[in-house]
Amino acid sequence: MSWHEWALGGVLVSPFLVAALVALLLTVGLRLLLRLTGLGRWIWHEALFDLALFVIVLGGVVAAMGRL
């Protein structure tokens, strides 16, 4: 995938927006998995953990997109 804007109906969409949406979906899935396995109870500050997890996943998604 290239890092050029995509034209959807005459509107330019940034590939970073797509990466952020993919990272958000992955983060929600990981949080659900943590909650279902019981590991979520060890999280002290949930909002801070969610933000950190999103940033880590976003970095991974952007790195993966750069290799394509």
Backbone torsions as a table, in degrees:
resi	resn	phi	psi	omega
1	MET	NA	134.2	-179.9
2	SER	-91.4	161.8	-179.0
3	TRP	-95.2	40.6	176.2
4	HIS	-103.5	152.2	179.3
5	GLU	-65.0	150.0	177.3
6	TRP	-106.9	139.9	177.6
7	ALA	-97.5	114.8	177.6
8	LEU	-118.3	100.8	180.0
9	GLY	65.6	32.2	-179.6
10	GLY	86.6	0.0	179.1
11	VAL	-106.8	128.4	178.6
12	LEU	-81.5	127.6	-179.0
13	VAL	-113.5	126.6	-179.7
14	SER	-72.6	139.8	176.4
15	PRO	-67.5	-21.0	176.4
16	PHE	-67.0	-32.8	176.0
17	LEU	-63.6	-41.3	177.5
18	VAL	-64.3	-42.9	178.6
19	ALA	-62.6	-40.5	179.3
20	ALA	-65.8	-39.0	178.1
21	LEU	-67.4	-40.6	176.8
22	VAL	-63.7	-43.1	179.2
23	ALA	-64.1	-36.9	178.3
24	LEU	-64.9	-43.4	177.9
25	LEU	-63.6	-41.8	178.3
26	LEU	-65.9	-38.4	179.3
27	THR	-65.0	-42.8	178.2
28	VAL	-62.9	-41.3	177.7
29	GLY	-63.7	-41.8	178.5
30	LEU	-66.0	-40.1	178.6
31	ARG	-65.3	-38.2	177.0
32	LEU	-64.7	-41.2	177.5
33	LEU	-63.3	-41.9	177.7
34	LEU	-63.5	-39.2	-179.4
35	ARG	-69.2	-39.1	-178.6
36	LEU	-70.9	-32.1	-179.7
37	THR	-83.9	-8.9	179.7
38	GLY	89.3	-1.6	179.6
39	LEU	-76.9	-14.7	179.3
40	GLY	-66.5	-20.7	-179.6
41	ARG	-72.6	-14.5	178.8
42	TRP	-87.4	-2.6	-179.6
43	ILE	-82.4	123.9	-175.7
44	TRP	-79.4	-51.8	-176.9
45	HIS	-121.0	99.0	-170.9
46	GLU	-63.5	-40.9	-178.4
47	ALA	-65.4	-42.2	178.5
48	LEU	-66.3	-40.0	177.5
49	PHE	-64.4	-42.2	179.1
50	ASP	-61.7	-42.9	179.0
51	LEU	-64.1	-46.1	-179.9
52	ALA	-63.8	-40.9	178.5
53	LEU	-64.4	-40.9	178.4
54	PHE	-63.3	-42.8	-179.9
55	VAL	-64.4	-41.3	179.0
56	ILE	-65.4	-45.4	179.7
57	VAL	-66.2	-40.1	178.2
58	LEU	-61.8	-41.8	176.7
59	GLY	-61.5	-40.0	177.3
60	GLY	-66.7	-40.1	179.0
61	VAL	-66.6	-43.6	179.0
62	VAL	-64.5	-40.5	177.4
63	ALA	-64.4	-39.2	178.5
64	ALA	-68.5	-37.3	178.0
65	MET	-67.2	-32.2	179.6
66	GLY	-70.0	-23.8	-179.4
67	ARG	-86.1	-14.2	-179.2
68	LEU	-79.0	NA	NA
